[in-house]
Amino acid sequence: MPVDSKAKVRPLQDADIDGLTALWQACDLLRPWNEPRADIERARAAPQSEIFVIAENTSIIAGVMVGHDGHRGWVYYLATAPERRGEGLGRAVMAHAENWLRSVGAVKVDLMIRGGNPVAGFYDAAGYRREDREVMAKWLTPPPGGDAPNEIEVTITYLEMQVAPSRPPTPLPRTASKIALLRAEKPTVGFYRYLYGAVGEPWRWYERNLLSDKALAAIIGDPSVEIYVLYCDGAPAGYAELDRRRDGEVELAYFGLIPDYFGRGLGRYMLDWAIDTAWSGQPRRLWVHTCTLDHPAALAVYQKAGFMPYKQETVTIVDPDAPDR
């Protein structure tokens, strides 16, 4: 599908920053050691770099960061909204970045692709070729986690609710068409692992991945563990897991949306629904925890829903997905 002629590539504006970071998050380009706003500020402050975007209404649907070192150009953070891929938006911002590099005198452009990123075919089609190079790096400012390449520091915040919220039921979001929340009465391990990965992979959920199938089956098959799946137009869009195994309390053990369903108001609806369902058993308290690897808005969302922080701790965890530094 060709690019819409109204989809104009332009430099990033202040009002675009939230939309651009959301785009990077949706495309799984962010890592704990790369603070997106700091990267944006550095790029905008330097005369030898620029950020270009395509905006549609108030959303950023494509973007790229580009810079040069006086000898060659570099491209970073090329992203297209997942639901808009195939429309040529990536090619449009990439071509604009290359033209900008030509205008400042760069004669060659380089880029690096993180292992596991499936975009190599895009660059092949755009005329980029693999070269016999060995990439080496040195951190001038230590990243989170210090010198250990497979460890990161994580701050965990525990929140609780000791009284059920006094509010009317949350209405269905206007952006939704056909949605349903159904309990997975007898979820298979395979289906649960799909949900866990689809929802949690961007936030580095890992605990359940360490369990054997037998150990995981024992948890999700426990009648006191309730798994509610949100369906949107017949497809899974997210899930909430309520753990009632401790007498008198309920843990909102896992909660989240699949990234394809961000921005539709479904998260708030599902969270309030899960809270109401948890309180239907009249527990003594409902609690949840979130951490600095979670969605940047997670803590605020839980507090807005009525949870109050009661404990915070910082721990060091092994990050098996961390690249070599």
N, C-alpha and C positions, 0 to 999 in steps of 0.2 A: 504494500500500500504506500503510495507516495506521501511525502510530508505535506500537511495542510499549508497552503501558501500563507495563511495567517500566523503560522507558528514561527515567529521571528526570534532569531538568536540575538541576545543582548547581554551586556555586562550585568553582573550581579548587583542588586540594589539592597539597601538595608532591610527592606520589608521582605526580602526573599530568603533571609538567612535561616529562619525556622523551617521553611519549606524545603530548602536545599539539604539541611541536615536530616530531615524526615525522609527525603529521597535516598540519601546515602544509607540510612538505616534500612529502608525497605529493600535496598539492593545488596545488603550484607557487606558494605564496604568499610564499616567502622570496626575498630578494635580498641580495647581498653587503653592502649598506650598512644592512640591517636585521638586527641581531643578535637572534635570537628570545628568548634568555634575558634579555637586557637589557630588551627590550620587556615581557616578562612581569614582571620585577622592578619596573619603573617602574609598571606598571598595578596590581600588587598593593600597592605602597607608597602609592599615592595614594588618598585617601578618595573621590574623585570618579570612580573607575573600578573595573571588576570584570571578571573572566573567568569565563564559564560553560561547562560541558562536559556531555556525555553520555558516561558510561563503560560499557563492557561487559566484564566480567571485569577484566583489567588493561589493556585498550586504550581509547583515547579515540577515539570514532567521530564526534563532532561537537563544535564549540566556537565561541565568539564572544568577542571583546573589546569592551567597551562603556565609554563614559565621557561626561562632560558638562562644559561649561565655565561653568556657571551660567546660560547662556542657551539652549543647545540641546545635544542629545545627538549622539554620533558612534559609528558602528559600524565595527569593524575585524576583520580575520582571521576572517570567517565561513567555516567549513569543515565539510564532511561527508566521511567516508571514501569514496573513489571507488567502492568495491564496495558501499556502502550507500546510494547515492543513489537517490532515488525512494521512500524510506520515510517521508518527512516529518520527518527529523531536523533538517534545516536550518530548516524552519519552526518547529520546537519551540524551538530555541535562540534564534532570532530573536524569537519571541513573548516568550520569557522576558526577553530583553534590553530589549525595548520596555516590558514591564511594570516592569522595574527602573527605567528612565528615568522613567516616570510617577510612580513612588514617590518619586523624589528631586526632582520638580517640573519636569522638562523637558517642554516642550510641543511640541517638534519634534525630529526626528532627521534628521541628514544622513549621507551616506556618499560615498566616492569609489571609482570602479572604474578600475583600471589598464587602459590601452589593451590590447586583445587578450584581456581576460578575458571568457569566454563566459557570465558569470552574470547579465547584464542581465535576461534573461527571468525569472529567479527573483525579482528585485526588482520587476519589473513586476507579476508575479502577486501579490506581497505588498503591493501598493498604493503603491509608490514611483513618483514621477513625475520626469521630467527637468525641471529649472528653468534659466532663463536666468542662469547664473552663470559667472564666470571664476575658476578656481582659481589662486592664486598662492602661492608658497612661498619660504621662506628658511631655509637651514640655520644653526642657532645653533652646532652642533658639526659641523665639516666631516666628510663621509662618507669612506669609503675612496676613494682616487683623487684627493683634493684638489679643486681647483676645476674641473678638466676634466670636463665632463658625460659624455663618452664614453670615459673612461679609468679603469681600475681597477688597483690593485696586486695582484699574485698571487705568492704564495710557492710555489715548486716544490720538491718533495723527491724526490730520486733514490734508489732503493733497488736493491740487488742481492742475489743469492744465488749463491755460488760452489761450493756443494756441494748435491747433491740432498737433500731432507729424508728422514730415516730414520723413516718412520711407515707404518703399514698404509694401504691405500686407504680413503679417506673413504666411509662408507656413505651410501646414499641417505637424505635427510631423511625423517623419519616423516610430515611434513606433506604430502609429495608423493604423488601417485597414479601417473600415467603420465608419466614423464619420459625424455628421450633427449637425448644430445649428439651432433650430427652435423656433419661438416665440410661446408661449402658449397663444393663442388668448383669450380663455375663460377658464382659469384654475379653476378647482374646489378647494374648500377649502381643501378637503382631499388630493388631489395631491400636492398642495402647501405645506401643513404641512409635507408630506412625504419628499419632496425636502429639506425643511428647516431643518428637523431633520437629514436626511442622511448626509447633508453637514455640518451643524452647530453644531451637538451634541458634537463632539470632542473639539470644541472651546467655549462651553458653551453659544451658542446663546440662548437667552431667551425672547427677547422683543416680538416677534410675538406669542410666546406661552402664553403670558399674555392676548392676545386679544380674544374676543369672536368670534365665527364663523361669526357672522353678521359684526362685525367691520373689521375682516380680509378680508371678501368678498368685502367690500366696497373699500379697498385699492387695492387688486389685480385685481379687476374688473374695476378699473379706466382706461380709455383709455390712460391716460398719464403715466401709470405705465407699463413698458414693461418687460416681463419675458421671457428670452431666455434660453432654455434647451439644454444642450450638450448631444447628444446621441452617444454612442460608441457601435458598433455592435448591435444596436437596443435597448440598455438599457440606462436609464438616468445615466450620469456620473458626472453631475454638473449643475450649472445654474448661470446666471448673471441677476440682476434686475436693470433696469434703471428707475429712478424716474424723470420725466419731469414736475412735478406739479408746480414747482416754475418757474416763467417767466424768461427766459434767462439763465437758468442753468440746469444742469443734475447732479443728484447724482447717483453714482454707489452704490446703497443702500446695495446690497448683492452680493457676488461673492465667488465661491469656488467649489471645486471638492469633490465628494464622496471619502473617503479614499482609496477604492479599486482601484482608478484610479490615485493615486499618482505615480510620477516617470516616466511618459510616455510623458512628454512634452505638455500635454493637457492644463495645467493651463496657461502657457505663450500664447499659441495659443488663448485660449478663452478670456484672458484678453485683448490682442491686438485687437481681433475681437470686443469685447464689447466697447473698447475705440473708435474704428473707427465708430461703429454704433452710439455711443453717439454723436460724432462730425458731423454725417451726417445731423443733424438738425441745425447745425451752432449755438450752444449756446454761451453764453458769457464765460462760464467756465464749467468745469467738475470737480467734487470733490468726495472724498471718505474719510472714516475714518477707522482706524484700532486700535486695542488695544493690551495690553500685554497678553490677554487671547487668542489672535489669533495665527495662525501658526507662529513660531519663525522667519520665513523668510518673512512674509507678508509685513512688512514695507519696507524692501530692494527691494522686488519684485515690489511694487508700485512705488518706486523711480526710479528703473531701467526702468520702463515703461514710465517715464516722469512726474510723479506727484511730486510736491514740497510741503514739510510741511509748514503750515502757522499758526498752533496753536496746543498747547498740554495742556492737563489738566489731573489731577489725581482725581478720584472720588472713593467713597466707595459704592459698590453695595451689595445687598443681594444675596447670593448664595444658592438657595434652595437645591442644590445637595451636598453641603458640608457635609461630615460625621461628627459625633460627635468627638470632639477632646479630 
